[in-house]
Amino acid sequence: MSTTQPWLSPRKTWLINPRWPSIKKSSTKPPPPRTLAGSEAAARGQGVGGYEELTPWQTIMKFKMNCLICTAMTISAATDGYQIGLIGNIIANAGFIAQFGTQHTDDGGVVLASSVLSVWASLGSVGQIIGMVTLPFITDRFGRKISMYWYWLLLTISVFGGTGVGCLQSTIPAYISEVALVRVRGMFLMAYSFWWILGQFFAPVALQVMVEKDPNDYLTPIYTQWSQIGLMLIIYILVPESPAWLATKGKVEQAKKSLNTIHRGVNGFDVDHQYNLLLINIEHEREIAAEQNREKWYAIFRGRDGLRTVISCWTLMAQQFIGLGIFFGYATYFFQQAGLKDPFKIICITSGINIFFSIVVIAVSDVIGRRWLANVGTTICWGFIGEISSQRLRPYTAGFAAASTCVVGVVMGILIPYMVNAHEWNWGLKTSWLFAGLGAPFTLAMWFLIPETAGRSAAELDELFERKIKPWLFHKTVTATQCMVEVNKKERE
């Protein structure tokens, strides 16, 4: 008679440690807790990798190459932030206004018409939407690295810069979520936000330098984007393909090679076991999708996957409605129209504050969790794009979530120039009250919609959504993996 545990499918029996006692169907003796915990985890597509009890700092010290790769990938966000910051701040540059201004003031001066500003802002958002909704199909079929090369090419062509940025925004958080260790995943997703804010900081700094040297020179800051794009290419050539994507496509040897590269220098690293952990989660997701007839990409709009899509959208959407467009995209122009003598310096000060608190968030995101940080400041919106979705639908969920906020961005990009332009609606500082009213319900809803993802693997998040746990109770719910870890700890004691 086979000694395989009857509650496991043949593909999942490897999760039970060979040293554990085998249980025969005819046995009347109850299986030991460790075996029960293992079978329960396997049935939910989970397993123990052996590193669950490491602290974030211990994880960094043990997995140096993994952390280096994730850090390198987050640097791409600086290009994203710089380009968006440049678009929003260059419209206050004297040379840019002289070149593209079409509206004359009473004293004979030239200003940028609100209609021109609306088109200027909206074109970038439209490009982002195109990139975000089209790239997931390339990502799913050809992999993460091919997608990186594709949007890098788009970024080198200025006219398609918005499309390239959109592709970048939907790819990098997903890649980090697949590669980073669970114990430090939040840290690197927050590092993405840090580099994005740093890129936005560089934009007004570059323009401020031009104000002091040559106020009419607006082209030099634009040219500086090429240095960042060149650095991105070097990074994309060196980083490995996502092992999770390779496992999804059945490329066993390539996936194991990628895992070995990412975890180079880790003593005792069992590549076969780590690959199997990826595989069992992928198979579990496929089984659930087949049972529910949700195997196509548009499953992101149905059932629990639909909820995951809404959650992925929500923090980004909330940022738009609390004033992201005006305080980041039009900050310099906004302060200029409000009558401040040196708006560039004000932006540098506010950006410096953002950078400081981004560093704080990186340090505490895996300690106090993401839910509290998101609800207090929507600081970590990009983290939820990468973390919340299932492995099977990650590129599609990330792409749609990022694109949906850009749709709002298009609308805001059209309206904001009229709000802040002294020659149009001239709302001035009163514009802030509009966003206070729009953002309040979105911010309130986050407390009931945004779950805690800190310390949870992709398989654990799958379990919590499958069990229909309320989002605000995720951090209080014990998963099968946690049961296994607890049983192992008790046996050691």
MITI-397165 format. One record per residue (C-alpha): x, y, z. Coordinates in steps of 0.05 Angstrom, whole numbers, plus 5000, padded with zeros to 4 digits. Example, Ala and Ser with C-alpha at 12.3 -4.5 7.8 and 13.67 -1.06 7.14 Angstrom:
MITI-397165
u: 5246	v: 4910	w: 5156
u: 5273	v: 4979	w: 5143
END
This chain:
MITI-397165
u: 5000	v: 5000	w: 5000
u: 5025	v: 5070	w: 4983
u: 5049	v: 5110	w: 5041
u: 5031	v: 5176	w: 5007
u: 4986	v: 5220	w: 5050
u: 4916	v: 5213	w: 5020
u: 4899	v: 5287	w: 5029
u: 4955	v: 5309	w: 4982
u: 4957	v: 5307	w: 4907
u: 5018	v: 5271	w: 4878
u: 5049	v: 5338	w: 4859
u: 5045	v: 5365	w: 4930
u: 5073	v: 5306	w: 4969
u: 5144	v: 5334	w: 4967
u: 5123	v: 5388	w: 5016
u: 5121	v: 5336	w: 5071
u: 5190	v: 5328	w: 5100
u: 5216	v: 5257	w: 5085
u: 5235	v: 5250	w: 5158
u: 5162	v: 5259	w: 5180
u: 5124	v: 5194	w: 5193
u: 5083	v: 5170	w: 5134
u: 5009	v: 5160	w: 5147
u: 4973	v: 5102	w: 5115
u: 4899	v: 5106	w: 5099
u: 4885	v: 5047	w: 5145
u: 4922	v: 5078	w: 5203
u: 4877	v: 5095	w: 5263
u: 4931	v: 5136	w: 5297
u: 4921	v: 5211	w: 5285
u: 4976	v: 5243	w: 5245
u: 5025	v: 5285	w: 5284
u: 5014	v: 5361	w: 5285
u: 5073	v: 5374	w: 5239
u: 5044	v: 5329	w: 5185
u: 4975	v: 5359	w: 5192
u: 5003	v: 5429	w: 5187
u: 5044	v: 5409	w: 5126
u: 4985	v: 5377	w: 5091
u: 4940	v: 5437	w: 5105
u: 4993	v: 5485	w: 5077
u: 5004	v: 5441	w: 5016
u: 4929	v: 5439	w: 5002
u: 4930	v: 5515	w: 5001
u: 4991	v: 5520	w: 4956
u: 5039	v: 5538	w: 5012
u: 5102	v: 5511	w: 5042
u: 5159	v: 5532	w: 5089
u: 5223	v: 5558	w: 5057
u: 5262	v: 5556	w: 5122
u: 5274	v: 5632	w: 5127
u: 5208	v: 5654	w: 5156
u: 5235	v: 5669	w: 5226
u: 5292	v: 5715	w: 5203
u: 5287	v: 5788	w: 5221
u: 5289	v: 5840	w: 5164
u: 5362	v: 5856	w: 5180
u: 5381	v: 5782	w: 5183
u: 5347	v: 5772	w: 5116
u: 5387	v: 5829	w: 5085
u: 5453	v: 5802	w: 5112
u: 5439	v: 5731	w: 5089
u: 5410	v: 5747	w: 5020
u: 5457	v: 5803	w: 4997
u: 5451	v: 5789	w: 4922
u: 5375	v: 5786	w: 4925
u: 5374	v: 5854	w: 4961
u: 5424	v: 5883	w: 4912
u: 5381	v: 5863	w: 4852
u: 5318	v: 5892	w: 4883
u: 5354	v: 5956	w: 4901
u: 5380	v: 5964	w: 4830
u: 5310	v: 5954	w: 4802
u: 5281	v: 6008	w: 4847
u: 5329	v: 6060	w: 4817
u: 5286	v: 6058	w: 4754
u: 5233	v: 6096	w: 4791
u: 5278	v: 6158	w: 4792
u: 5268	v: 6163	w: 4717
u: 5193	v: 6159	w: 4727
u: 5193	v: 6213	w: 4780
u: 5242	v: 6258	w: 4743
u: 5201	v: 6257	w: 4679
u: 5135	v: 6270	w: 4714
u: 5167	v: 6324	w: 4757
u: 5199	v: 6357	w: 4697
u: 5133	v: 6360	w: 4659
u: 5098	v: 6393	w: 4717
u: 5154	v: 6442	w: 4736
u: 5183	v: 6464	w: 4669
u: 5119	v: 6503	w: 4654
u: 5143	v: 6555	w: 4704
u: 5210	v: 6564	w: 4667
u: 5217	v: 6632	w: 4633
u: 5248	v: 6603	w: 4570
u: 5193	v: 6550	w: 4563
u: 5139	v: 6603	w: 4572
u: 5172	v: 6649	w: 4521
u: 5176	v: 6591	w: 4470
u: 5107	v: 6562	w: 4478
u: 5066	v: 6618	w: 4508
u: 5005	v: 6637	w: 4466
u: 4965	v: 6681	w: 4513
u: 4981	v: 6754	w: 4526
u: 4970	v: 6790	w: 4592
u: 4946	v: 6862	w: 4600
u: 5017	v: 6886	w: 4610
u: 5041	v: 6854	w: 4545
u: 5072	v: 6792	w: 4576
u: 5065	v: 6721	w: 4549
u: 5035	v: 6664	w: 4589
u: 5017	v: 6592	w: 4576
u: 4943	v: 6584	w: 4560
u: 4905	v: 6536	w: 4604
u: 4884	v: 6496	w: 4542
u: 4957	v: 6486	w: 4524
u: 4974	v: 6465	w: 4595
u: 4916	v: 6416	w: 4595
u: 4941	v: 6382	w: 4532
u: 5013	v: 6384	w: 4558
u: 4993	v: 6346	w: 4621
u: 4942	v: 6299	w: 4591
u: 4986	v: 6273	w: 4535
u: 5033	v: 6242	w: 4586
u: 4977	v: 6209	w: 4623
u: 4946	v: 6182	w: 4559
u: 5014	v: 6153	w: 4541
u: 5018	v: 6121	w: 4610
u: 4950	v: 6089	w: 4601
u: 4969	v: 6060	w: 4533
u: 5033	v: 6031	w: 4563
u: 4998	v: 6003	w: 4625
u: 4942	v: 5967	w: 4589
u: 4984	v: 5939	w: 4532
u: 5048	v: 5917	w: 4567
u: 5016	v: 5863	w: 4612
u: 5004	v: 5820	w: 4550
u: 5077	v: 5826	w: 4530
u: 5099	v: 5814	w: 4602
u: 5057	v: 5751	w: 4610
u: 5078	v: 5721	w: 4544
u: 5152	v: 5741	w: 4538
u: 5173	v: 5755	w: 4609
u: 5193	v: 5813	w: 4653
u: 5260	v: 5827	w: 4621
u: 5233	v: 5834	w: 4550
u: 5182	v: 5883	w: 4578
u: 5239	v: 5923	w: 4610
u: 5276	v: 5927	w: 4544
u: 5212	v: 5948	w: 4508
u: 5194	v: 6006	w: 4553
u: 5268	v: 6027	w: 4557
u: 5265	v: 6035	w: 4481
u: 5202	v: 6076	w: 4488
u: 5235	v: 6121	w: 4540
u: 5292	v: 6135	w: 4492
u: 5241	v: 6163	w: 4442
u: 5216	v: 6227	w: 4475
u: 5149	v: 6227	w: 4440
u: 5133	v: 6160	w: 4472
u: 5161	v: 6178	w: 4540
u: 5093	v: 6175	w: 4574
u: 5080	v: 6106	w: 4547
u: 5148	v: 6082	w: 4571
u: 5135	v: 6110	w: 4641
u: 5068	v: 6075	w: 4643
u: 5102	v: 6009	w: 4625
u: 5155	v: 6020	w: 4678
u: 5103	v: 6035	w: 4732
u: 5066	v: 5970	w: 4720
u: 5128	v: 5926	w: 4713
u: 5178	v: 5944	w: 4768
u: 5133	v: 5936	w: 4829
u: 5109	v: 5868	w: 4802
u: 5181	v: 5845	w: 4790
u: 5202	v: 5865	w: 4860
u: 5143	v: 5829	w: 4890
u: 5163	v: 5765	w: 4854
u: 5238	v: 5769	w: 4870
u: 5244	v: 5800	w: 4940
u: 5243	v: 5758	w: 5003
u: 5178	v: 5762	w: 5042
u: 5211	v: 5792	w: 5103
u: 5239	v: 5852	w: 5065
u: 5191	v: 5857	w: 5006
u: 5158	v: 5918	w: 5035
u: 5224	v: 5953	w: 5044
u: 5241	v: 5948	w: 4970
u: 5171	v: 5967	w: 4947
u: 5178	v: 6029	w: 4991
u: 5247	v: 6041	w: 4961
u: 5211	v: 6047	w: 4894
u: 5171	v: 6105	w: 4923
u: 5235	v: 6134	w: 4952
u: 5270	v: 6136	w: 4884
u: 5206	v: 6163	w: 4851
u: 5205	v: 6221	w: 4901
u: 5280	v: 6231	w: 4892
u: 5271	v: 6235	w: 4817
u: 5218	v: 6287	w: 4827
u: 5265	v: 6325	w: 4873
u: 5319	v: 6326	w: 4819
u: 5272	v: 6359	w: 4769
u: 5261	v: 6425	w: 4805
u: 5334	v: 6425	w: 4827
u: 5356	v: 6421	w: 4754
u: 5309	v: 6477	w: 4736
u: 5332	v: 6519	w: 4795
u: 5404	v: 6512	w: 4771
u: 5382	v: 6537	w: 4703
u: 5345	v: 6596	w: 4734
u: 5411	v: 6619	w: 4765
u: 5455	v: 6605	w: 4705
u: 5409	v: 6616	w: 4645
u: 5335	v: 6628	w: 4660
u: 5316	v: 6617	w: 4588
u: 5350	v: 6549	w: 4582
u: 5296	v: 6495	w: 4589
u: 5328	v: 6443	w: 4543
u: 5387	v: 6422	w: 4587
u: 5343	v: 6392	w: 4642
u: 5307	v: 6352	w: 4588
u: 5373	v: 6326	w: 4561
u: 5393	v: 6302	w: 4631
u: 5341	v: 6246	w: 4626
u: 5388	v: 6207	w: 4581
u: 5437	v: 6193	w: 4637
u: 5384	v: 6158	w: 4677
u: 5359	v: 6119	w: 4617
u: 5430	v: 6095	w: 4603
u: 5437	v: 6070	w: 4675
u: 5371	v: 6033	w: 4669
u: 5395	v: 5994	w: 4608
u: 5457	v: 5970	w: 4646
u: 5413	v: 5947	w: 4704
u: 5363	v: 5911	w: 4659
u: 5419	v: 5873	w: 4623
u: 5449	v: 5848	w: 4689
u: 5387	v: 5828	w: 4729
u: 5358	v: 5758	w: 4718
u: 5288	v: 5741	w: 4693
u: 5235	v: 5732	w: 4746
u: 5238	v: 5659	w: 4769
u: 5163	v: 5662	w: 4784
u: 5148	v: 5678	w: 4712
u: 5195	v: 5624	w: 4687
u: 5162	v: 5573	w: 4733
u: 5094	v: 5595	w: 4707
u: 5116	v: 5580	w: 4636
u: 5146	v: 5512	w: 4655
u: 5218	v: 5533	w: 4642
u: 5246	v: 5491	w: 4699
u: 5321	v: 5497	w: 4687
u: 5318	v: 5571	w: 4672
u: 5277	v: 5583	w: 4734
u: 5327	v: 5546	w: 4778
u: 5385	v: 5583	w: 4745
u: 5351	v: 5649	w: 4760
u: 5338	v: 5628	w: 4832
u: 5412	v: 5610	w: 4840
u: 5433	v: 5677	w: 4812
u: 5386	v: 5716	w: 4856
u: 5408	v: 5677	w: 4918
u: 5482	v: 5673	w: 4902
u: 5526	v: 5666	w: 4963
u: 5472	v: 5637	w: 5009
u: 5500	v: 5576	w: 5045
u: 5453	v: 5516	w: 5044
u: 5405	v: 5546	w: 4993
u: 5362	v: 5489	w: 4967
u: 5343	v: 5511	w: 4897
u: 5299	v: 5450	w: 4884
u: 5257	v: 5464	w: 4946
u: 5251	v: 5538	w: 4932
u: 5230	v: 5523	w: 4860
u: 5177	v: 5474	w: 4886
u: 5150	v: 5528	w: 4932
u: 5139	v: 5571	w: 4870
u: 5109	v: 5514	w: 4832
u: 5058	v: 5492	w: 4884
u: 5031	v: 5563	w: 4890
u: 5025	v: 5569	w: 4815
u: 4990	v: 5502	w: 4809
u: 4943	v: 5520	w: 4866
u: 4923	v: 5585	w: 4832
u: 4911	v: 5548	w: 4767
u: 4868	v: 5496	w: 4801
u: 4825	v: 5549	w: 4835
u: 4819	v: 5588	w: 4770
u: 4798	v: 5526	w: 4732
u: 4746	v: 5508	w: 4785
u: 4716	v: 5578	w: 4781
u: 4723	v: 5583	w: 4705
u: 4767	v: 5644	w: 4712
u: 4829	v: 5626	w: 4672
u: 4830	v: 5686	w: 4625
u: 4862	v: 5754	w: 4639
u: 4795	v: 5788	w: 4648
u: 4786	v: 5748	w: 4712
u: 4817	v: 5809	w: 4746
u: 4746	v: 5839	w: 4745
u: 4711	v: 5779	w: 4776
u: 4702	v: 5751	w: 4846
u: 4759	v: 5755	w: 4895
u: 4807	v: 5774	w: 4839
u: 4761	v: 5832	w: 4826
u: 4768	v: 5854	w: 4898
u: 4844	v: 5848	w: 4893
u: 4841	v: 5894	w: 4832
u: 4800	v: 5945	w: 4869
u: 4849	v: 5944	w: 4927
u: 4908	v: 5952	w: 4879
u: 4873	v: 6013	w: 4848
u: 4850	v: 6045	w: 4912
u: 4913	v: 6075	w: 4943
u: 4935	v: 6103	w: 4876
u: 4865	v: 6131	w: 4863
u: 4863	v: 6161	w: 4932
u: 4928	v: 6197	w: 4917
u: 4898	v: 6229	w: 4856
u: 4837	v: 6254	w: 4895
u: 4877	v: 6283	w: 4952
u: 4917	v: 6326	w: 4905
u: 4975	v: 6287	w: 4874
u: 4965	v: 6323	w: 4808
u: 4972	v: 6393	w: 4837
u: 5023	v: 6382	w: 4892
u: 5070	v: 6340	w: 4850
u: 5052	v: 6352	w: 4777
u: 5038	v: 6427	w: 4781
u: 5073	v: 6445	w: 4846
u: 5120	v: 6499	w: 4819
u: 5066	v: 6530	w: 4775
u: 5016	v: 6527	w: 4833
u: 5062	v: 6564	w: 4881
u: 5081	v: 6613	w: 4826
u: 5008	v: 6630	w: 4813
u: 4996	v: 6635	w: 4888
u: 5046	v: 6693	w: 4889
u: 5108	v: 6662	w: 4920
u: 5171	v: 6696	w: 4895
u: 5215	v: 6633	w: 4890
u: 5170	v: 6572	w: 4878
u: 5229	v: 6527	w: 4859
u: 5260	v: 6533	w: 4928
u: 5193	v: 6518	w: 4961
u: 5188	v: 6454	w: 4919
u: 5259	v: 6434	w: 4939
u: 5240	v: 6441	w: 5013
u: 5176	v: 6400	w: 5006
u: 5213	v: 6347	w: 4965
u: 5266	v: 6343	w: 5019
u: 5212	v: 6329	w: 5071
u: 5183	v: 6275	w: 5025
u: 5251	v: 6242	w: 5018
u: 5263	v: 6242	w: 5093
u: 5197	v: 6208	w: 5108
u: 5207	v: 6159	w: 5051
u: 5270	v: 6135	w: 5085
u: 5231	v: 6128	w: 5150
u: 5177	v: 6087	w: 5114
u: 5230	v: 6041	w: 5083
u: 5257	v: 6027	w: 5153
u: 5190	v: 6011	w: 5186
u: 5146	v: 5982	w: 5130
u: 5164	v: 5910	w: 5147
u: 5162	v: 5924	w: 5222
u: 5096	v: 5960	w: 5234
u: 5063	v: 5938	w: 5169
u: 5037	v: 5970	w: 5106
u: 4963	v: 5979	w: 5124
u: 4975	v: 6031	w: 5177
u: 5024	v: 6070	w: 5134
u: 4978	v: 6069	w: 5074
u: 4918	v: 6093	w: 5113
u: 4955	v: 6149	w: 5147
u: 4991	v: 6177	w: 5086
u: 4978	v: 6135	w: 5023
u: 5054	v: 6135	w: 5020
u: 5062	v: 6064	w: 4997
u: 5011	v: 6060	w: 4941
u: 5059	v: 6027	w: 4892
u: 5071	v: 5970	w: 4941
u: 4999	v: 5946	w: 4936
u: 5002	v: 5944	w: 4860
u: 5056	v: 5891	w: 4865
u: 5034	v: 5853	w: 4927
u: 4958	v: 5845	w: 4925
u: 4948	v: 5810	w: 4859
u: 4956	v: 5735	w: 4849
u: 5018	v: 5709	w: 4814
u: 4977	v: 5686	w: 4754
u: 4944	v: 5754	w: 4742
u: 4998	v: 5800	w: 4770
u: 5017	v: 5836	w: 4705
u: 4944	v: 5848	w: 4686
u: 4923	v: 5872	w: 4755
u: 4983	v: 5917	w: 4762
u: 4973	v: 5946	w: 4693
u: 4898	v: 5960	w: 4702
u: 4908	v: 5989	w: 4772
u: 4961	v: 6037	w: 4748
u: 4922	v: 6055	w: 4685
u: 4858	v: 6070	w: 4723
u: 4892	v: 6124	w: 4764
u: 4920	v: 6154	w: 4701
u: 4849	v: 6161	w: 4674
u: 4835	v: 6205	w: 4734
u: 4901	v: 6238	w: 4721
u: 4878	v: 6257	w: 4651
u: 4816	v: 6291	w: 4679
u: 4856	v: 6327	w: 4732
u: 4908	v: 6347	w: 4681
u: 4854	v: 6382	w: 4641
u: 4821	v: 6417	w: 4701
u: 4879	v: 6437	w: 4745
u: 4910	v: 6488	w: 4697
u: 4843	v: 6525	w: 4696
u: 4838	v: 6522	w: 4772
u: 4906	v: 6552	w: 4786
u: 4914	v: 6599	w: 4726
u: 4904	v: 6671	w: 4748
u: 4876	v: 6687	w: 4679
u: 4823	v: 6632	w: 4681
u: 4786	v: 6607	w: 4743
u: 4839	v: 6635	w: 4790
u: 4822	v: 6591	w: 4849
u: 4893	v: 6597	w: 4876
u: 4902	v: 6565	w: 4944
u: 4827	v: 6550	w: 4947
u: 4841	v: 6493	w: 4899
u: 4866	v: 6453	w: 4959
u: 4796	v: 6452	w: 4989
u: 4769	v: 6416	w: 4928
u: 4818	v: 6359	w: 4939
u: 4804	v: 6358	w: 5013
u: 4731	v: 6344	w: 4997
u: 4745	v: 6294	w: 4941
u: 4798	v: 6257	w: 4981
u: 4761	v: 6249	w: 5047
u: 4715	v: 6191	w: 5026
u: 4772	v: 6154	w: 4991
u: 4816	v: 6161	w: 5052
u: 4761	v: 6137	w: 5099
u: 4746	v: 6077	w: 5055
u: 4818	v: 6055	w: 5058
u: 4811	v: 6035	w: 5131
u: 4760	v: 5983	w: 5110
u: 4790	v: 5962	w: 5043
u: 4866	v: 5960	w: 5050
u: 4893	v: 5895	w: 5081
u: 4959	v: 5884	w: 5117
u: 5009	v: 5848	w: 5072
u: 5072	v: 5852	w: 5113
u: 5105	v: 5785	w: 5124
u: 5055	v: 5748	w: 5079
u: 5077	v: 5707	w: 5020
u: 5038	v: 5707	w: 4955
u: 5009	v: 5639	w: 4974
u: 4987	v: 5665	w: 5042
u: 4952	v: 5724	w: 5010
u: 4917	v: 5676	w: 4962
u: 4892	v: 5637	w: 5023
u: 4866	v: 5699	w: 5058
u: 4827	v: 5721	w: 4997
u: 4801	v: 5651	w: 4983
u: 4776	v: 5646	w: 5055
u: 4741	v: 5714	w: 5045
u: 4774	v: 5745	w: 5105
u: 4755	v: 5818	w: 5114
u: 4814	v: 5862	w: 5091
u: 4819	v: 5897	w: 5159
u: 4827	v: 5829	w: 5193
u: 4884	v: 5802	w: 5151
u: 4937	v: 5817	w: 5203
u: 4897	v: 5780	w: 5257
u: 4885	v: 5717	w: 5216
u: 4931	v: 5656	w: 5221
u: 4950	v: 5623	w: 5155
u: 4972	v: 5552	w: 5141
u: 5044	v: 5575	w: 5133
u: 5042	v: 5608	w: 5202
u: 5015	v: 5543	w: 5231
u: 5074	v: 5504	w: 5201
u: 5124	v: 5554	w: 5228
u: 5093	v: 5551	w: 5297
u: 5092	v: 5475	w: 5298
u: 5165	v: 5473	w: 5276
u: 5183	v: 5522	w: 5331
u: 5148	v: 5480	w: 5385
u: 5182	v: 5416	w: 5362
u: 5250	v: 5450	w: 5367
u: 5233	v: 5471	w: 5438
END
